[in-house]
Amino acid sequence: MTTTSATDYDTSVFAGSSTEIITPTVRRSLRRGLYWAVAIGALLAFGLVMVALNGAGRVAERWGAGETAPSGSRALVEVLRDQGIDVVVTSTLDESRSELEDLSQVDGGPGVTLFVGDARGILGQEQWGEVLGLADHTVIAEPTALALDGLGIDALVADSLDSGDPDAGSPVGDAGGRVTLDAGCRVPAAQRAESISAAGLGYSTLEGTICFDAGQAGAALVSLEVDGRKVTVLGAGTALQNDDITRAGNAALVLGLLGEHETLVWYQPSPADLSTPTFSELTPGWVNPVAWLALLVGLAAAVWRGRRLGPVVIENLPVVVKTTETMEGRARLYAREGSRLRALDALRVGTLRRLAEGLALGRAAGVDDIINAVAGITGRDPQSLRALLVGTEPGSDRDLVHLSDRLLELERQVAKRVALDDDSTTPPERMDS
């Protein structure tokens, strides 16, 4: 067991006397809670660090209209707006359809260009089928084979633009996979660009016009006409990005494609476009009947085997708790914490109270009054009594037990002296004549 130093305690006056009795302080209580304070602070700091790291590790959205990262397209969008193009950014197919329908209802209104950049492959085949025909000119960046099937247009994914054979005359890509390609077609935006330097996918077609041909890898741009509306498949996706738009004729190409009309709807599919199946669609037809049957069987079993509650049991209150249980509980607490001095103080306070009652000193008596009265009736030295009742601190469990025995011995001695004094002062009984 550890000892408790006197510095861990404050002092207060007992019964109006100037003598000091040691009591616990707030400092000791705070020191016990220091561990939890440090633990909570460490957890909060760890949470803040994780939030900061997760925020710093955010992946930039490719072709994001407001994204300033190298893979974003904010530079292109801002240039288009400076040129007077009304750029409307949408994130769902329903929102895009609503915007385009509102623009089409304007009598004599200008044409509209729709840009679709599904970098995360969110749209399904049926949703791609709904995209076609919404605008006068639809520009699709790097569509997958699934997207082309959904669109139903005459175009196929060939390969990466830098995957051609140099010996067969195909261009060679740089460290970033970019290839430099010449226009080689009559599409106005491609002719103004003359050449591009970009990376992406190549496409092939039998009916449309191909531009920026990379040989067996396919073409970087395919222009088609479907039901009287223009559709452009742009495989050179990096030409739209902030880091590549200034290379070669990339800016001239994308500005010419997307700035053809006065209004541009910039549509990037989001998770809100995901068609999540319902629970009933995912489960077989027999699941619901079996679940209802199991519920009914469970309720029937509960009623059948449930515990039958009898009459309320009357209990006599209040419950009597023995004083020894409280005393032993406090003693175990003192022993577990090693609070020898506090345990001794509790014994001393009880001894002083009983001595004051036995000597008829009253509750207002101070420690000095009690010590002087005990010294007078027992003949013991007041200094030794003060050391026993106030001053001595136990250094070990053995010292605590020894001081406790001495306190008990002192109480017995005082009680014995008081009893003798009472017998000596009692007048003799009057004899009957």
C-alpha positions in Angstrom: 0.0 0.0 0.0 1.2 3.5 -0.8 1.4 6.2 1.8 -0.5 9.5 1.6 1.6 12.6 2.3 0.3 15.4 4.4 0.8 17.8 1.5 -2.1 16.1 -0.4 -4.5 17.5 2.2 -5.8 20.9 3.3 -6.7 21.8 6.8 -9.9 23.0 8.5 -10.8 23.9 12.0 -12.6 21.3 14.1 -15.4 22.5 16.3 -14.3 26.1 16.4 -10.8 25.3 17.8 -7.6 26.6 16.4 -6.3 23.0 16.1 -6.1 21.8 12.4 -7.6 18.5 11.2 -6.4 17.2 7.8 -9.0 16.8 5.0 -8.8 15.9 1.2 -8.2 18.7 -1.3 -9.6 19.4 -4.8 -6.1 19.0 -6.2 -6.0 15.3 -5.4 -9.4 14.8 -7.1 -8.2 16.6 -10.2 -5.0 14.6 -10.3 -7.0 11.4 -10.3 -9.0 12.6 -13.3 -5.9 13.7 -15.2 -5.6 10.4 -17.0 -9.1 10.7 -18.5 -8.5 14.3 -19.5 -5.3 13.3 -21.4 -7.0 10.3 -23.0 -9.9 12.4 -24.3 -7.5 15.1 -25.5 -5.5 12.5 -27.4 -8.7 11.1 -29.0 -9.8 14.5 -30.1 -6.4 15.3 -31.6 -6.4 12.0 -33.5 -9.8 12.8 -34.9 -8.7 16.2 -36.1 -5.6 14.7 -37.7 -7.7 12.1 -39.5 -10.2 14.7 -40.7 -7.3 16.8 -42.0 -5.7 13.9 -43.8 -8.9 12.8 -45.4 -9.6 16.3 -46.6 -6.1 16.6 -48.0 -6.4 13.2 -49.7 -9.6 14.1 -51.7 -9.5 12.9 -55.2 -10.0 15.7 -57.8 -13.1 15.2 -60.1 -12.0 14.8 -63.6 -13.5 17.4 -66.0 -15.0 19.1 -63.0 -16.4 22.5 -64.0 -15.2 24.1 -60.8 -12.2 21.9 -60.2 -8.8 23.7 -60.2 -6.7 20.6 -60.0 -4.8 19.5 -63.1 -7.5 17.0 -64.1 -10.3 19.6 -63.7 -11.7 21.8 -66.4 -12.3 25.1 -64.6 -10.0 27.0 -67.0 -12.0 25.9 -70.0 -15.3 26.8 -68.4 -14.1 30.3 -67.3 -12.8 31.0 -70.9 -16.1 30.0 -72.3 -18.0 32.3 -70.0 -15.6 35.1 -70.8 -16.6 34.6 -74.5 -20.2 35.1 -73.7 -21.2 31.4 -73.5 -23.9 30.7 -70.8 -22.5 27.6 -69.1 -25.1 25.7 -67.0 -23.5 23.0 -64.7 -25.7 20.0 -63.9 -25.1 16.8 -61.9 -28.1 14.5 -62.7 -29.8 13.4 -65.9 -33.2 14.7 -64.7 -31.7 18.1 -64.0 -30.0 18.2 -67.4 -33.2 17.2 -69.2 -35.2 19.8 -67.3 -32.7 22.6 -68.3 -32.7 21.5 -71.9 -36.5 21.3 -72.1 -36.8 24.9 -70.6 -34.3 26.2 -73.2 -36.1 24.5 -76.1 -39.4 26.1 -75.2 -38.0 29.6 -75.9 -39.4 30.7 -79.3 -36.5 31.5 -81.6 -34.0 30.6 -78.9 -30.4 29.9 -79.7 -29.1 26.3 -80.0 -27.8 24.4 -77.1 -24.7 22.2 -76.7 -24.7 19.4 -74.2 -21.3 18.1 -72.8 -21.4 14.8 -71.0 -18.3 13.7 -69.1 -19.0 10.4 -67.2 -15.4 9.8 -65.9 -16.7 7.5 -63.1 -18.9 5.3 -65.3 -22.1 6.0 -63.4 -24.7 6.0 -66.2 -26.2 2.8 -67.3 -27.0 1.7 -70.8 -30.7 2.8 -70.6 -29.6 6.2 -69.2 -27.2 6.7 -72.1 -30.1 6.1 -74.5 -31.9 9.0 -72.9 -29.0 11.4 -73.5 -29.2 11.2 -77.2 -31.4 13.9 -78.9 -31.6 16.2 -75.9 -29.5 19.0 -77.5 -28.6 20.3 -80.9 -25.0 19.2 -80.4 -23.9 16.6 -77.9 -20.2 16.3 -77.1 -19.3 13.1 -75.2 -15.8 12.7 -73.6 -14.2 9.3 -73.7 -17.4 7.2 -73.7 -17.1 3.5 -73.0 -18.3 0.6 -75.1 -21.4 0.4 -72.8 -22.1 4.0 -73.4 -21.8 3.7 -77.2 -24.2 0.7 -77.2 -26.6 2.7 -75.1 -26.4 5.6 -77.5 -26.8 3.3 -80.5 -24.4 5.3 -82.7 -22.0 3.9 -85.3 -18.8 4.1 -83.3 -16.5 1.6 -81.6 -13.8 1.9 -79.0 -10.4 1.1 -80.6 -7.6 1.4 -78.1 -5.5 4.0 -76.2 -4.2 6.7 -78.5 -0.6 5.9 -77.7 -0.9 2.1 -78.3 -0.2 2.2 -82.0 2.8 0.6 -83.8 5.5 3.2 -84.5 6.8 1.1 -87.4 3.4 1.3 -89.0 3.5 5.1 -88.8 1.4 5.5 -85.6 2.4 8.4 -83.3 4.5 7.7 -80.3 3.3 9.0 -76.9 5.4 10.9 -74.4 5.9 10.1 -70.7 2.3 11.1 -70.0 0.9 9.1 -72.8 0.2 12.2 -75.0 0.4 11.9 -78.7 0.5 14.7 -81.3 -2.0 14.4 -84.0 -3.0 16.4 -87.1 -6.6 17.3 -87.8 -7.0 15.7 -91.3 -10.7 16.4 -91.6 -13.2 19.1 -92.5 -14.7 19.6 -89.0 -14.4 23.4 -88.4 -13.2 23.1 -84.8 -10.6 20.6 -85.8 -9.4 22.7 -88.8 -8.9 25.7 -86.6 -6.9 23.6 -84.1 -4.8 22.1 -86.9 -3.1 19.7 -84.3 -3.6 18.5 -80.8 -1.3 17.0 -78.1 -3.4 14.8 -75.7 -4.0 11.4 -74.3 -7.2 9.3 -74.2 -9.1 6.7 -76.2 -9.3 6.1 -80.0 -12.5 5.4 -81.8 -13.4 4.0 -85.2 -16.6 4.5 -87.4 -17.9 3.6 -90.8 -20.5 6.4 -91.2 -19.1 9.4 -89.4 -16.1 11.7 -89.9 -12.9 10.9 -88.1 -10.4 13.6 -87.1 -6.9 13.3 -85.5 -6.3 9.8 -86.8 -3.8 7.7 -84.7 -3.7 4.8 -87.1 -4.6 1.4 -85.6 -5.3 3.0 -82.2 -8.3 4.8 -83.7 -9.2 8.5 -84.0 -9.2 11.1 -81.2 -12.5 12.6 -82.5 -15.5 11.2 -84.3 -18.3 13.4 -85.7 -21.7 11.9 -86.5 -25.2 13.0 -87.3 -28.1 11.2 -85.6 -31.7 12.1 -86.4 -30.6 15.5 -87.6 -28.6 16.3 -84.5 -24.8 16.5 -84.3 -23.0 14.0 -82.0 -19.2 14.4 -81.3 -17.2 11.6 -79.6 -14.1 13.2 -78.1 -11.5 10.6 -77.2 -8.7 13.0 -76.4 -10.1 13.7 -72.9 -7.0 15.3 -71.5 -7.5 18.2 -74.0 -10.3 19.4 -71.7 -8.1 19.4 -68.6 -6.4 22.3 -66.9 -2.9 20.9 -67.4 -3.2 20.1 -71.1 -5.6 22.7 -72.5 -2.7 25.0 -73.5 -0.8 22.3 -75.5 -0.7 22.6 -79.3 -4.3 23.3 -80.6 -6.1 21.7 -77.7 -7.8 25.0 -76.6 -8.9 25.8 -80.2 -10.5 22.4 -80.5 -12.5 22.3 -77.3 -13.5 25.9 -77.4 -14.7 25.4 -81.0 -16.7 22.3 -80.1 -18.3 23.5 -76.8 -18.7 27.2 -77.9 -20.6 26.5 -81.0 -23.9 27.6 -79.4 -24.6 30.4 -77.0 -25.7 28.0 -74.2 -23.7 25.0 -72.9 -25.0 22.4 -70.4 -22.1 20.9 -68.7 -23.3 17.5 -67.3 -21.3 15.3 -65.1 -23.2 12.3 -63.7 -23.2 11.9 -59.9 -24.1 9.1 -57.5 -27.7 10.5 -57.6 -28.0 9.0 -61.1 -27.4 5.5 -59.8 -30.4 3.3 -60.2 -30.4 1.4 -56.9 -32.8 -1.6 -56.9 -35.3 -1.9 -54.1 -35.2 -4.6 -51.4 -38.3 -6.3 -52.9 -36.5 -6.4 -56.3 -33.4 -8.1 -54.8 -35.3 -10.8 -52.8 -37.1 -13.8 -54.3 -40.9 -13.9 -54.3 -41.0 -16.6 -51.5 -39.2 -14.5 -48.9 -42.1 -12.3 -47.8 -44.6 -15.2 -47.2 -42.0 -17.1 -45.2 -41.1 -14.0 -43.1 -44.7 -13.4 -42.2 -45.2 -17.1 -41.4 -42.1 -17.1 -39.1 -43.4 -13.9 -37.4 -46.8 -15.5 -36.7 -45.2 -18.7 -35.4 -42.9 -16.7 -33.1 -45.8 -14.8 -31.6 -47.8 -18.0 -31.1 -44.8 -19.6 -29.3 -44.4 -16.5 -27.1 -48.0 -16.7 -26.0 -47.8 -20.5 -25.5 -44.5 -20.6 -23.6 -44.5 -17.1 -22.0 -44.0 -16.8 -18.3 -47.3 -16.3 -16.3 -47.0 -13.4 -13.9 -48.4 -14.1 -10.4 -49.6 -11.7 -7.8 -47.4 -8.8 -6.8 -45.0 -9.7 -4.0 -45.3 -7.4 -1.0 -41.9 -6.4 0.5 -41.5 -4.8 3.9 -39.8 -1.5 3.6 -37.4 0.1 4.4 -34.8 -2.6 4.3 -32.6 -2.7 7.3 -28.8 -2.5 6.5 -26.4 -3.4 9.3 -24.0 -0.7 10.3 -21.1 -3.1 10.1 -21.7 -3.4 6.4 -21.3 0.3 5.9 -18.2 0.4 8.2 -16.6 -2.5 6.4 -17.3 -1.0 3.0 -15.6 2.3 3.9 -12.7 0.4 5.4 -12.2 -1.5 2.2 -12.3 1.7 0.2 -9.6 3.3 2.5 -7.5 0.1 2.2 -7.7 0.0 -1.6 -6.7 3.7 -2.0 -4.0 3.4 0.7 -5.6 6.3 2.7 -4.2 5.5 6.1 -4.2 9.1 7.3 -7.8 9.6 6.3 -8.9 6.4 7.9 -7.1 7.4 11.1 -8.8 10.9 11.0 -12.2 9.2 10.9 -11.3 7.2 13.9 -10.0 10.3 15.7 -13.1 12.3 15.0 -15.3 9.5 16.4 -13.0 9.2 19.5 -13.1 13.0 20.1 -16.9 13.1 19.8 -17.4 10.2 22.2 -14.9 11.6 24.7 -16.7 15.0 24.7 -20.0 13.2 25.3 -18.6 11.0 28.0 -17.0 14.0 29.8 -20.2 16.1 29.4 -18.4 18.8 27.5 -21.0 19.4 24.9 -20.8 19.6 21.1 -19.2 23.1 21.1 -16.1 21.8 22.9 -12.8 22.2 20.9 -9.9 19.8 20.7 -7.9 21.7 23.3 -10.9 21.5 25.8 -11.2 17.7 25.2 -7.4 17.1 25.6 -7.3 19.2 28.9 -10.3 17.4 30.3 -8.9 13.9 29.4 -5.5 14.9 30.9 -7.2 16.0 34.1 -9.2 12.9 34.6 -6.6 10.4 33.5 -3.4 12.2 34.6 -1.8 11.7 31.2 0.5 14.2 29.6 -1.4 16.7 27.3 1.4 16.6 24.7 1.2 12.9 24.3 -2.6 13.1 24.1 -2.3 15.7 21.4 0.1 13.5 19.4 -2.3 10.6 19.7 -5.5 12.5 18.9 -4.2 14.9 16.3 -0.5 15.0 15.4 0.9 11.5 14.7 0.7 10.2 11.1 0.7 6.5 10.3 3.6 5.4 8.1 2.4 1.8 7.6 -0.6 -0.4 8.2 1.0 -1.6 11.4 1.2 2.0 12.7 -2.5 2.5 11.8 -3.5 -0.5 13.7 -1.3 0.5 16.7 -2.8 4.0 16.8 -6.3 2.6 16.5 -5.7 0.3 19.5 -4.3 3.3 21.5 -7.4 5.3 20.7 -9.7 2.5 21.9 -7.6 2.1 25.0 -7.9 5.8 25.8 -11.7 5.7 25.4 -11.9 2.7 27.8 -9.6 4.4 30.3 -11.7 7.7 30.3 -15.0 5.7 30.5 -13.6 3.8 33.5 -12.5 7.0 35.3 -15.9 8.6 34.7 -17.6 5.6 36.1 -15.5 5.7 39.2 -16.1 9.4 39.7 -19.8 8.9 39.4 -19.8 6.1 42.0 -17.8 8.2 44.4 -20.1 11.2 44.2 -23.4 9.2 44.5 -24.9 9.8 48.0 -25.6 6.7 50.1 -29.2 5.4 50.1 -31.3 6.6 53.0 -31.9 3.7 55.5 -35.5 3.2 56.4 -36.1 3.4 60.1 
